[in-house]
Structure formats: structure tokens, C-alpha cells
């Protein structure tokens, strides 16, 4: 994978139509995203944020495999948990919750981007994740989770204590 050629090839696009591209699968490459959303190439951190954002824009998850897809090739990468980490949240004037990732991508929690409790990779503990497009998800950072937990409303359901928030009219369970 020629990183410079990839950047040149995709740099002019604003939206990447991955579903329309049918490149050859070229196998795995030594790119890894750790549990904190940091990207590595051959074990070394990728220092250029614009390159990480470019990779993130062509990332998808299909049948549990994380793929980078370009018009010329498709490769598999390793993801320890979720490829993105939610690091900030802002309540909008209309009561919706806007969540921001470690790559400065913003999403509104709701039917298009639901918050789901899913087992964390490694220990199976149920944690909130934001479901994104292309089979991807973003994990709530510990700091953000606790910040939102302070605002959650406690409800007892079937004898179990649950914590709920609303993004506009969309209710979601935080834990």
C-alpha cells in the first residue's frame, strides 16, 4: 500500500462511495487501531492526523472484518475494540445530544446513530457504543461516560437499576 499515492488518489474527494468500488482484496496490512482509537502502522503511531482521517473515511466493518477500501485495492486492518472514541458531547438547543470523536467527527445520537450497550472486547462488560454507518462504531471514553452518567436518570426495570438519557425524543440506555 503506497500511502502517498492513496492520499493523492482520494484527496480530492469529499465523500467516498465505498459501496460503488469493487477493488481486489489484497489481504491484511500492518495497520492497527488500539482501544483508545490511536492508529499504528508497523507498530509505530501514525503521526499525521490528516492521514488518519483519510483512512477513517475509507474504513468499514463487514462480517467482523475491518477493511480499508479504495478504488484500487481493499485491505484488512486490526481493530482492538472500536475504531473511534467519543471524547466530547454537547447538548444542542433542541435537546439533542451531539457526540464528537477523537477524529473531530460529530454525530447526533438518535435513530440514525443509535447508542447501544454492547460487550467490550476482551472483558465482555456492557458499555455504550454509538453505532455509525458502514458497520462501524464509536466507544464512549471513560471521561465522557462519567460526565453523561451524572446527567442520566435512574430507572428500575425488572429489579435492575438502569441509567437513561434522551437525545431529543430518542431515549437511550447509558448503563
LUMPASE-807814 format. One record per atom (N, C-alpha, C, O, CB): x, y, z; residue in three letters. Coordinates in steps of 0.05 Angstrom, whole numbers, padded with zeros to 5 digits, always signed. Each point is the difference from the previous one (the first is absolute). Last residue first. Glycine has a CB too. Layout:
BEGIN
XYZALA/...
# end
This chain:
BEGIN
-00527+00055+00615UNK/+00012-00022+00016UNK/-00019-00012+00019UNK/+00006-00018+00014UNK/+00038+00039-00018UNK/-00064+00044-00065UNK/+00028+00005+00002UNK/+00014-00023+00015UNK/+00024-00005-00004UNK/-00033+00055+00004UNK/-00084-00039-00063UNK/+00011-00010+00025UNK/+00030+00004+00000UNK/+00014-00008-00019UNK/-00051-00025+00023UNK/-00042+00092-00058UNK/+00020-00021-00002UNK/+00011-00007+00028UNK/+00002+00017+00017UNK/+00010-00002-00064UNK/-00096+00042-00018UNK/+00011-00009+00026UNK/+00022-00021-00004UNK/-00002-00016-00019UNK/-00043+00026+00041UNK/+00001+00074-00083UNK/+00013-00026-00001UNK/+00011-00008+00027UNK/+00019+00012+00009UNK/-00008-00004-00058UNK/-00051+00078+00021UNK/-00020-00020+00008UNK/+00011-00028+00000UNK/-00015-00019+00006UNK/-00020+00049-00025UNK/+00105+00042+00030UNK/-00025+00008-00011UNK/-00021-00019+00010UNK/-00003-00004+00024UNK/+00024+00023-00066UNK/+00050-00058+00073UNK/+00011+00018-00020UNK/-00025+00009-00016UNK/-00008-00015-00019UNK/+00055-00008+00017UNK/-00034-00022+00106UNK/-00016+00005-00024UNK/+00016+00019-00018UNK/+00011+00020+00009UNK/-00055-00027+00015UNK/+00066-00072+00059UNK/+00002+00028-00009UNK/-00019+00002-00024UNK/-00008-00020-00012UNK/+00056+00026+00029UNK/-00029-00080+00073UNK/-00010+00008-00026UNK/+00004+00030-00005UNK/+00000+00016+00018UNK/-00034-00052-00015UNK/+00061-00058+00062UNK/+00004+00028-00003UNK/-00007+00008-00029UNK/+00011-00011-00019UNK/+00025+00012+00056UNK/-00063-00086+00039UNK/+00010+00008-00026UNK/+00002+00030-00001UNK/-00014+00014+00014UNK/-00006-00055-00036UNK/+00005-00051+00093UNK/+00004+00029-00002UNK/+00012+00007-00028UNK/+00021-00012-00007UNK/-00015+00016+00058UNK/-00071-00090-00022UNK/+00027+00008-00007UNK/+00002+00030-00004UNK/-00017+00012-00013UNK/+00025-00056-00009UNK/-00089-00010+00038UNK/+00017-00001+00023UNK/+00029+00008-00005UNK/+00017-00002+00018UNK/-00046-00034-00002UNK/-00038+00043-00084UNK/+00003-00029+00007UNK/+00019-00003+00024UNK/+00016-00019+00000UNK/-00026+00006-00047UNK/+00019+00105+00022UNK/-00015-00016-00019UNK/+00006-00029+00007UNK/+00023-00009+00000UNK/-00020+00044-00037UNK/+00011+00072+00076UNK/+00001-00028+00007UNK/-00018-00015-00019UNK/-00024+00005-00002UNK/+00034+00005+00050UNK/+00047+00088-00056UNK/-00026-00014-00002UNK/+00005-00029+00008UNK/+00021-00012-00006UNK/-00038+00043-00030UNK/+00068+00075+00034UNK/+00000-00028+00009UNK/-00028-00011-00002UNK/-00019+00013+00008UNK/+00058-00004+00023UNK/+00013+00071-00089UNK/-00021-00006+00019UNK/-00001-00029+00006UNK/+00001-00017-00017UNK/-00028+00056-00001UNK/+00113+00029-00014UNK/-00019-00021-00006UNK/-00021-00003+00022UNK/+00005+00006+00023UNK/+00030-00030-00049UNK/+00046+00081+00023UNK/-00025+00012-00009UNK/-00022-00020-00005UNK/-00023+00008-00005UNK/+00051+00028-00016UNK/+00061-00060+00049UNK/-00009+00019+00020UNK/-00027+00013-00008UNK/-00015+00009+00017UNK/+00063+00000-00005UNK/-00003-00066-00073UNK/-00013-00015+00022UNK/-00010+00018+00022UNK/-00021-00006+00012UNK/+00051-00033-00023UNK/+00023+00074-00061UNK/-00028-00004-00007UNK/-00015-00016+00022UNK/-00024+00005+00004UNK/+00037-00004-00053UNK/+00079+00013+00062UNK/-00013+00026-00002UNK/-00030-00002-00007UNK/-00016+00013+00011UNK/+00060+00006-00026UNK/+00010-00097+00015UNK/-00006+00010+00027UNK/-00013+00027+00000UNK/-00017+00006+00017UNK/+00055-00033+00000UNK/-00011-00008-00100UNK/-00020-00018+00012UNK/-00008+00010+00028UNK/-00024+00003+00006UNK/+00043-00042-00032UNK/+00053+00081-00019UNK/-00026+00008-00011UNK/-00023-00017+00013UNK/-00021+00011+00006UNK/+00043+00003-00049UNK/+00066-00037+00066UNK/-00006+00027+00010UNK/-00027+00009-00010UNK/-00016+00010+00016UNK/+00064+00001-00016UNK/-00014-00093-00032UNK/-00007-00002+00028UNK/-00009+00027+00011UNK/-00020+00002+00015UNK/+00053-00040-00010UNK/-00049+00021-00108UNK/+00024+00001+00017UNK/-00009+00000+00029UNK/-00023+00007+00006UNK/+00049+00019-00040UNK/-00082-00071-00046UNK/+00001+00023+00017UNK/+00025-00001+00017UNK/+00006-00020+00012UNK/-00057+00022-00010UNK/+00043-00046-00101UNK/-00003-00006+00028UNK/+00001+00026+00016UNK/+00016+00018-00006UNK/+00006-00064+00000UNK/-00053+00019-00099UNK/+00018+00017+00016UNK/-00006-00006+00029UNK/-00023-00001+00009UNK/+00025+00037-00045UNK/-00015-00090-00067UNK/-00010+00010+00025UNK/+00021+00017+00014UNK/+00024-00002-00005UNK/-00055-00038+00009UNK/-00001-00009-00109UNK/+00019+00010+00019UNK/-00014+00009+00026UNK/-00024+00004+00000UNK/+00054+00011-00038UNK/-00068-00047-00050UNK/+00006-00021+00020UNK/+00020+00009+00022UNK/+00008-00017+00016UNK/-00017-00016-00051UNK/-00027+00091-00036UNK/+00019-00020-00011UNK/+00009-00021+00021UNK/+00023-00010-00001UNK/-00007+00045-00031UNK/-00057+00054+00075UNK/-00004-00013-00026UNK/+00022-00019-00007UNK/+00021+00000+00013UNK/-00046+00041-00028UNK/+00006-00027+00118UNK/+00004+00018-00022UNK/-00007-00014-00026UNK/-00009-00023+00000UNK/+00045+00047+00026UNK/-00056-00030+00088UNK/+00001-00014-00026UNK/+00002+00020-00022UNK/-00017+00018-00003UNK/-00010-00056+00022UNK/+00060+00044+00085UNK/-00016+00013-00019UNK/+00003-00015-00026UNK/+00022-00004-00010UNK/-00017+00049+00032UNK/+00004-00081+00083UNK/+00014+00006-00025UNK/-00020+00014-00018UNK/-00024-00004+00002UNK/+00055-00037+00002UNK/-00019+00007+00108UNK/-00014+00013-00022UNK/+00019+00006-00023UNK/+00023+00009+00003UNK/-00054+00011+00030UNK/+00039-00107+00035UNK/+00007+00029-00001UNK/-00015+00013-00023UNK/-00008-00014-00019UNK/+00053+00005+00038UNK/-00032-00090+00041UNK/-00018+00015-00017UNK/+00007+00030+00003UNK/-00001+00011+00022UNK/-00035-00046-00018UNK/+00106-00049+00008UNK/-00016+00019+00015UNK/-00018+00016-00019UNK/+00011+00010-00020UNK/+00024-00008+00057UNK/+00035-00070-00061UNK/-00029-00005-00002UNK/-00018+00018+00016UNK/-00024-00004-00001UNK/+00037-00042-00007UNK/+00089+00038-00010UNK/-00012-00007+00026UNK/-00030-00005+00000UNK/-00011-00011+00019UNK/+00047+00037+00001UNK/+00018-00014-00103UNK/+00019-00008+00020UNK/-00013-00009+00026UNK/+00005-00022+00010UNK/+00027+00053-00030UNK/-00080+00039-00045UNK/+00019-00021-00009UNK/+00019-00007+00023UNK/+00010+00018+00014UNK/-00013-00002-00062UNK/-00096+00020+00068UNK/+00027+00010-00006UNK/+00018-00023-00008UNK/-00001-00021+00013UNK/-00006+00061+00018UNK/-00103-00039-00041UNK/+00023-00009+00015UNK/+00026+00011-00010UNK/+00006+00001-00024UNK/-00031-00043+00033UNK/-00067+00098-00018UNK/+00013-00023-00012UNK/+00023-00009+00017UNK/+00012+00016+00015UNK/-00026-00001-00061UNK/-00076+00058+00036UNK/+00018-00013+00019UNK/+00010-00026-00012UNK/-00016-00017-00008UNK/-00009+00037+00048UNK/-00005+00072-00094UNK/-00006-00028+00007UNK/+00019-00009+00022UNK/+00024+00007+00000UNK/-00041-00015-00047UNK/-00024+00100-00011UNK/+00018-00008+00021UNK/-00009-00028+00009UNK/-00023-00004+00007UNK/+00031+00053+00009UNK/-00024-00002-00118UNK/-00010-00008+00027UNK/+00023-00007+00019UNK/+00022-00008-00007UNK/-00062-00009-00016UNK/+00020+00073-00068UNK/+00025-00008+00014UNK/-00008-00008+00028UNK/+00004+00016+00019UNK/+00025+00016-00047UNK/-00098-00012-00030UNK/+00020-00004-00020UNK/+00027-00009+00011UNK/+00015-00014-00013UNK/-00038+00049-00014UNK/-00052-00015+00086UNK/-00005-00023-00017UNK/+00021-00005-00021UNK/+00006-00023-00007UNK/-00054+00030+00016UNK/+00086+00050+00068UNK/-00028-00003-00008UNK/-00003-00024-00018UNK/+00017-00017-00001UNK/-00023+00067+00004UNK/+00087+00024+00032UNK/-00011-00025+00010UNK/-00030+00000-00007UNK/-00014+00019+00005UNK/+00049-00022+00032UNK/+00040+00056-00093UNK/-00023+00005+00018UNK/-00011-00027+00009UNK/-00008-00016-00017UNK/-00003+00061-00005UNK/+00115-00014-00011UNK/-00024-00015-00006UNK/-00021+00007+00020UNK/+00006+00006+00023UNK/+00021-00044-00043UNK/+00080+00068-00021UNK/-00023+00004+00017UNK/-00024-00015-00010UNK/-00005-00001-00024UNK/+00023+00046+00037UNK/+00099-00044-00017UNK/-00025-00006-00015UNK/-00023+00003+00020UNK/+00002-00009+00023UNK/+00021-00023-00056UNK/+00075+00039+00051UNK/-00016+00024-00004UNK/-00024-00004-00018UNK/-00008+00019-00014UNK/+00050+00007+00021UNK/+00020-00093+00030UNK/+00008+00010-00027UNK/-00016+00025-00007UNK/+00000+00008-00024UNK/+00013-00054+00010UNK/-00029-00003+00095UNK/+00028+00008+00001UNK/+00011+00010-00026UNK/+00022+00012-00001UNK/-00016-00046+00036UNK/-00112+00042-00020UNK/+00020-00021+00002UNK/+00028+00012+00003UNK/+00004+00024-00002UNK/-00032-00054-00026UNK/-00077+00065+00056UNK/+00024+00005-00017UNK/+00021-00021+00005UNK/+00005-00007+00023UNK/-00015+00057-00023UNK/-00106-00028+00011UNK/+00024-00014+00010UNK/+00023+00004-00020UNK/-00004+00000-00024UNK/-00025-00034+00048UNK/-00073+00079+00007UNK/+00021-00001-00021UNK/+00025-00012+00012UNK/+00011+00011+00019UNK/-00031+00029-00045UNK/-00091-00038+00052UNK/+00028-00004+00009UNK/+00018-00003-00023UNK/-00002-00019-00016UNK/-00014-00002+00059UNK/-00084+00074-00029UNK/+00014-00023-00011UNK/+00029+00001+00010UNK/+00011+00020+00006UNK/-00041-00020-00047UNK/-00038+00068+00060UNK/+00001-00022+00018UNK/+00014-00025-00011UNK/+00002-00020+00014UNK/-00043+00037+00005UNK/+00030+00074-00059UNK/-00024-00016-00002UNK/+00000-00025+00017UNK/-00018-00017-00003UNK/+00014+00035-00043UNK/+00080+00042+00042UNK/-00023+00016+00009UNK/-00026-00016-00001UNK/-00018+00004+00016UNK/+00041+00037-00031UNK/+00067-00098+00025UNK/-00009+00021-00018UNK/-00025+00013+00011UNK/-00013-00010+00018UNK/+00032-00015-00058UNK/+00065-00027+00089UNK/-00029+00000-00003UNK/-00007+00024-00017UNK/+00006+00023+00006UNK/-00013-00045+00039UNK/+00100-00036-00044UNK/-00012+00026+00004UNK/-00030-00004-00004UNK/-00009-00013-00018UNK/+00050+00038+00001UNK/+00059-00085+00032UNK/-00028+00001-00005UNK/-00010+00028+00006UNK/+00009+00013+00019UNK/-00015-00062-00008UNK/+00104-00017-00028UNK/-00014+00024+00009UNK/-00029-00002-00007UNK/-00008-00015-00018UNK/+00050+00043+00013UNK/+00022-00098-00013UNK/+00015+00015+00019UNK/-00014+00025+00011UNK/+00008+00012+00020UNK/+00033-00029-00042UNK/-00047-00087-00031UNK/-00015+00024+00005UNK/+00013+00015+00023UNK/+00003-00011+00022UNK/-00046-00010-00039UNK/+00088-00049-00056UNK/-00005+00005+00029UNK/-00015+00026+00002UNK/+00008+00021-00011UNK/+00034-00046+00025UNK/-00021-00058-00094UNK/-00002+00028+00008UNK/-00007+00002+00030UNK/-00012-00018+00011UNK/-00002+00031-00058UNK/+00025-00098+00002UNK/+00020+00017-00014UNK/+00000+00029+00009UNK/+00019+00015-00005UNK/-00023-00046-00033UNK/-00018-00056+00101UNK/-00015+00017-00020UNK/+00021+00018-00013UNK/+00019+00009+00013UNK/-00063-00011+00014UNK/+00086-00075+00011UNK/-00027+00001+00011UNK/-00018+00015-00020UNK/-00010-00012-00018UNK/+00028+00012+00066UNK/+00071-00025-00073UNK/-00001-00013+00026UNK/-00028+00000+00012UNK/-00009-00020+00013UNK/+00056+00033-00006UNK/-00013-00017-00111UNK/-00012+00020+00018UNK/-00005-00014+00027UNK/-00013-00021+00001UNK/-00010+00046-00039UNK/+00080-00037-00064UNK/-00007-00011+00026UNK/-00011+00023+00017UNK/+00011+00022+00001UNK/+00025-00058-00004UNK/-00039+00022-00110UNK/+00016+00010+00022UNK/-00010-00012+00027UNK/-00021-00013+00000UNK/+00031+00056-00026UNK/-00013-00062-00091UNK/-00011-00004+00027UNK/+00019+00011+00021UNK/+00024-00003-00003UNK/-00049-00038-00013UNK/+00004+00070-00093UNK/+00018-00014+00019UNK/-00014-00002+00027UNK/-00018+00016+00007UNK/+00059+00001-00031UNK/-00055+00008-00090UNK/-00013-00003+00026UNK/+00018-00016+00018UNK/+00010-00021-00008UNK/-00057+00025-00012UNK/+00057+00061-00078UNK/+00004-00024+00017UNK/-00016+00001+00025UNK/-00009+00022+00009UNK/+00055-00026-00028UNK/-00053+00070-00055UNK/+00020-00019-00011UNK/+00003-00025+00017UNK/+00007-00021-00011UNK/+00016+00060-00007UNK/-00083+00037+00039UNK/-00007-00010-00026UNK/+00019-00022-00011UNK/-00008-00017-00016UNK/-00011+00062+00007UNK/+00011-00042+00113UNK/+00006+00022-00019UNK/-00010-00010-00028UNK/-00006-00024-00003UNK/+00046+00042+00031UNK/-00049-00047+00084UNK/-00007-00004-00027UNK/+00005+00025-00017UNK/-00008+00022+00007UNK/-00027-00055+00007UNK/+00054-00024+00086UNK/+00005+00026-00014UNK/-00004-00005-00029UNK/+00012-00018-00012UNK/+00021+00034+00048UNK/-00073-00074+00053UNK/+00011+00003-00027UNK/+00005+00029-00007UNK/-00017+00017+00005UNK/-00006-00059-00018UNK/-00001-00037+00097UNK/+00004+00029-00006UNK/+00016+00003-00025UNK/+00021-00011-00003UNK/-00023+00022+00052UNK/-00067-00093-00011UNK/+00027+00007-00011UNK/+00001+00030-00005UNK/-00018+00011-00013UNK/+00023-00057-00007UNK/-00085-00002+00050UNK/+00020+00001+00021UNK/+00029+00006-00009UNK/+00018+00000+00016UNK/-00047-00033+00007UNK/-00047+00033-00084UNK/+00002-00026+00012UNK/+00022-00002+00021UNK/+00015-00020+00001UNK/-00032+00001-00044UNK/+00026+00106+00002UNK/-00017-00019-00014UNK/+00005-00028+00012UNK/+00023-00010-00001UNK/-00023+00038-00042UNK/+00022+00084+00056UNK/+00002-00025+00013UNK/-00021-00018-00013UNK/-00024+00005+00001UNK/+00039+00016+00043UNK/+00048+00071-00075UNK/-00026-00012+00004UNK/+00004-00026+00016UNK/+00023-00010+00003UNK/-00041+00030-00046UNK/+00073+00078+00004UNK/-00002-00023+00017UNK/-00028-00010+00002UNK/-00019+00015+00000UNK/+00057+00002+00027UNK/+00003+00063-00070UNK/-00003-00023-00018UNK/-00002-00026+00016UNK/+00005-00021-00011UNK/+00020+00046-00025UNK/-00014+00060+00080UNK/-00021+00006-00020UNK/-00004-00024-00019UNK/-00022-00001-00013UNK/+00033+00049+00016UNK/+00059-00048+00062UNK/-00026-00003+00013UNK/-00023+00004-00019UNK/-00021-00013+00002UNK/+00042+00030+00040UNK/+00068-00001-00072UNK/-00005-00029+00004UNK/-00028-00004+00012UNK/-00014-00018-00008UNK/+00064+00010+00015UNK/-00024+00096-00015UNK/-00003-00011-00026UNK/-00006-00030+00002UNK/-00019-00010-00012UNK/+00049+00044-00008UNK/-00007+00013+00098UNK/-00027+00007-00009UNK/-00006-00012-00027UNK/-00023-00008-00005UNK/+00026+00050+00032UNK/+00084-00053+00005UNK/-00018-00016+00016UNK/-00029+00006-00008UNK/-00016-00018-00003UNK/+00049+00018+00041UNK/+00033+00052-00077UNK/+00001-00027-00011UNK/-00019-00018+00016UNK/-00013-00017-00012UNK/+00061+00025-00002UNK/-00038+00081+00042UNK/-00014-00001-00025UNK/+00000-00027-00013UNK/-00019-00008-00013UNK/+00031+00056+00007UNK/+00037-00031+00088UNK/-00029-00002+00003UNK/-00015-00001-00026UNK/-00021-00014-00001UNK/+00027+00039+00044UNK/+00095-00059-00020UNK/-00013+00020-00017UNK/-00031-00002+00003UNK/-00011-00019-00010UNK/+00050+00018-00022UNK/+00026-00059+00075UNK/+00002+00027+00012UNK/-00016+00021-00016UNK/-00006+00021+00011UNK/+00050-00034+00006UNK/-00044-00097+00007UNK/-00003+00017-00024UNK/-00003+00028+00010UNK/-00019+00007+00013UNK/-00003-00044-00042UNK/+00075-00043+00083UNK/-00024+00017-00002UNK/+00000+00016-00026UNK/+00021+00009-00009UNK/-00022-00005+00059UNK/+00047-00102-00043UNK/+00006+00028+00007UNK/-00025+00017-00004UNK/-00015-00004-00018UNK/+00063-00003+00004UNK/-00045-00088-00006UNK/+00005+00004+00028UNK/+00007+00028+00008UNK/+00003+00005+00024UNK/+00011-00051-00024UNK/-00038+00021-00091UNK/+00024-00016+00008UNK/+00008+00005+00029UNK/+00023+00001+00007UNK/-00007+00001-00055UNK/-00085+00062+00033UNK/+00009-00013-00025UNK/+00027-00014+00007UNK/+00019+00014+00008UNK/-00043+00020-00039UNK/-00069+00010+00088UNK/+00028-00009-00002UNK/+00005-00013-00027UNK/-00017-00013-00011UNK/+00020+00007+00061UNK/-00080+00073+00012UNK/+00007-00016-00023UNK/+00030-00005-00002UNK/+00016+00018+00007UNK/-00056+00002-00031UNK/-00039+00001+00106UNK/+00025+00008-00012UNK/+00007-00019-00023UNK/-00004-00024+00003UNK/+00020+00045+00041UNK/-00092-00026+00020UNK/-00005+00013-00025UNK/+00025+00011-00014UNK/-00002+00015-00019UNK/-00042-00004+00036UNK/+00034-00064+00067UNK/-00004+00029+00004UNK/-00004+00015-00026UNK/-00001+00024+00000UNK/+00029-00028+00041UNK/-00009-00091-00037UNK/-00024+00004+00016UNK/-00007+00030+00004UNK/-00023+00006+00006UNK/+00032-00050+00016UNK/+00052+00022-00108UNK/-00001-00011+00027UNK/-00026+00007+00014UNK/-00017+00014-00012UNK/+00067-00011+00014UNK/-00021-00022-00107UNK/-00012+00021+00016UNK/-00003-00012+00028UNK/-00012-00020+00004UNK/-00013+00041-00044UNK/+00092-00045-00051UNK/-00015-00008+00024UNK/-00012+00025+00013UNK/+00014+00021+00002UNK/+00015-00062+00004UNK/+00026-00002-00101UNK/-00012+00023+00012UNK/-00018-00010+00023UNK/-00015-00019-00003UNK/+00016+00046-00041UNK/+00057-00077-00028UNK/+00007+00004+00029UNK/-00009+00027+00011UNK/+00016+00016+00010UNK/+00023-00045-00018UNK/-00089-00034-00069UNK/+00022+00018+00001UNK/+00006+00006+00029UNK/-00018-00002+00017UNK/+00007+00023-00062UNK/-00045-00104-00017UNK/+00004+00018+00023UNK/+00025+00018-00004UNK/+00019-00007-00014UNK/-00041-00027+00043UNK/-00031+00000-00118UNK/+00008-00013+00026UNK/+00004+00021+00022UNK/-00007+00023-00003UNK/+00028-00059-00024UNK/-00055+00051-00065UNK/+00029-00004+00000UNK/+00011-00011+00027UNK/+00024-00002+00004UNK/-00021+00039-00037UNK/-00096-00027-00036UNK/+00008-00002+00028UNK/+00029-00008+00001UNK/+00008-00021-00012UNK/-00055+00008+00026UNK/-00002+00071-00095UNK/+00009-00026+00008UNK/+00008+00000+00030UNK/+00010+00020+00010UNK/+00007-00029-00057UNK/-00093+00078+00012UNK/+00029-00006-00003UNK/+00006-00029+00008UNK/-00015-00013+00013UNK/+00026+00062-00005UNK/-00095+00014-00027UNK/+00003-00029+00000UNK/+00029-00007-00003UNK/+00007-00015-00020UNK/-00054+00009+00001UNK/-00025+00096+00046UNK/+00026-00010-00008UNK/+00002-00030+00003UNK/-00010-00011+00019UNK/+00031+00055-00006UNK/-00097+00008+00014UNK/+00001-00001-00029UNK/+00027-00011-00010UNK/+00002-00008-00023UNK/-00033+00047+00021UNK/+00011-00024+00095UNK/-00018-00021-00010UNK/+00001-00003-00030UNK/-00006-00021-00011UNK/-00024+00031+00050UNK/+00078+00060+00007UNK/+00013-00027+00003UNK/-00017-00022-00012UNK/+00010-00019-00011UNK/+00012+00035+00053UNK/-00014+00090-00051UNK/-00021-00019-00007UNK/+00010-00029+00002UNK/+00002-00014-00021UNK/-00024+00048-00008UNK/+00048+00065+00076UNK/+00012-00024-00012UNK/-00021-00021-00005UNK/-00011-00011+00019UNK/+00055+00021+00004UNK/-00034+00104-00017UNK/-00015-00023+00010UNK/+00010-00025-00014UNK/+00004+00001-00025UNK/-00045+00028+00035UNK/+00085+00049-00028UNK/-00011+00009+00026UNK/-00017-00022+00013UNK/-00003+00000+00024UNK/+00003+00047-00041UNK/+00091-00042-00055UNK/-00027-00008+00005UNK/-00010+00011+00027UNK/+00016+00004+00019UNK/-00009-00046-00046UNK/+00083+00051-00008UNK/-00018+00019-00013UNK/-00029-00007+00006UNK/-00018+00017-00004UNK/+00051-00010-00032UNK/+00042-00062+00068UNK/+00000+00027+00011UNK/-00020+00019-00011UNK/-00010+00018+00014UNK/+00057-00026-00006UNK/-00021-00087-00032UNK/-00025+00005+00015UNK/-00002+00029+00010UNK/-00022+00008+00009UNK/+00021-00055+00004UNK/+00078+00015-00063UNK/-00023-00011-00014UNK/-00026+00008+00013UNK/-00020+00006-00014UNK/+00048-00045+00000UNK/+00056+00061+00054UNK/-00004+00015-00025UNK/-00026-00009-00014UNK/-00015+00017-00010UNK/+00065-00012+00005UNK/-00024-00052+00082UNK/-00007+00027+00007UNK/-00006+00017-00025UNK/-00018+00016+00000UNK/+00046-00020+00043UNK/+00006-00083-00056UNK/-00027-00001+00010UNK/-00010+00028+00007UNK/-00023+00008-00006UNK/+00031-00054+00024UNK/+00081+00037-00044UNK/-00018-00004-00023UNK/-00029+00000+00009UNK/-00017+00011-00013UNK/+00053-00037-00011UNK/+00030+00028+00092UNK/-00001+00025-00015UNK/-00019-00001-00024UNK/-00015+00018-00004UNK/+00063-00010+00018UNK/-00033-00087+00038UNK/-00016+00020+00014UNK/-00001+00027-00014UNK/-00021+00012+00000UNK/+00034-00034+00042UNK/-00003-00082-00076UNK/+00015+00025-00002UNK/-00016+00023+00012UNK/-00020+00009-00012UNK/+00043-00026-00030UNK/-00021-00095+00053UNK/-00017+00024+00000UNK/+00018+00025+00000UNK/+00015+00004+00019UNK/-00052-00029+00005UNK/
# end
